[in-house]
């Protein structure tokens, strides 16, 4: 293999696919990036056996070939080069030489034949999403997924498609986030699939690099593939049945509040400085004089109270919530105001977007008052 390409394109490709490498693997070749020169393109592939990424750049291919190189080493090295032409060449003994007008290095690799074959996804349901909308939807749901592997289905995000609506749902049993994305084209068959939250978290970080574009999604019984420009991400699906989450979404509330997001964030942050020893327990109370009060019990380091102006419909109410859960939700909302719906101190709080056609619902289970 002998290839000429630019440092900028090479560094971008390496940084992208490096995200699928798991440094804790016991199989050495999985720590490597597969670099393959074919036709007029240079392909880069990585996998951790759950997620696989493939990306390509245009290059001047003088000789075709393939090799696997330690991902962290080559990514770090290329990032230190100037933005100029780079020559990649396989030398004797599975070594990759990297040559520029002002530098030369050689990195020892592993035979490309030892790299796992990345399977082709079969025929299945296909749909597309605008990248900016998809990125926002991922960010508004993925943080609510569980990290506890004892219940695998809760470590994923439910994709439920019904005609022209895609429901993205995540829950760790203490909170729940549901985002509705409106599809441009109605799907042929309704479906339910659970995608690992780690896959979507990485995709959410990556989409920002591509600007405004389309993400093509293809899903089968066991796998899902996301394609955006030159990038393909193939992920396994999580087996099992997602909980019947709709039954826990409150349908009634005694108190409805319209609050400014930034005002509420600031109030919760002030008070949360005092709640580490009380498991992030804060009290949220509202009165019909248009005030929302966030407070704490007295702790060893002190106590706090913050007040903001809000619009209220209904009766006075009070509930205890996890400050961290509330802050995470507020930090991911894209609207200037939100609606809080409180029924009683034992019922979940429902937080929604202010639009007439609500496309985002967040549920937080209450703590003990």
PyMOL commands that set and color helices and strands:
alter all, ss='L'
color gray80, all
select helices_A, chain A and resi 7-20+28-31+71-79+112-114+131-139+142-144+152-155+197-210+245-248+261-272+276-278+323-332
alter helices_A, ss='H'
color red, helices_A
select strands_A, chain A and resi 2-6+32-38+41-47+51-58+60-63+65-70+85-91+95-100+103-110+125-130+156-162+165-171+175-182+191-196+214-219+223-228+231-236+255-260+281-287+291-295+305-309+311-314+317-322+337-342+349-353+360-364
alter strands_A, ss='S'
color yellow, strands_A
deselect
rebuild
show_as cartoon
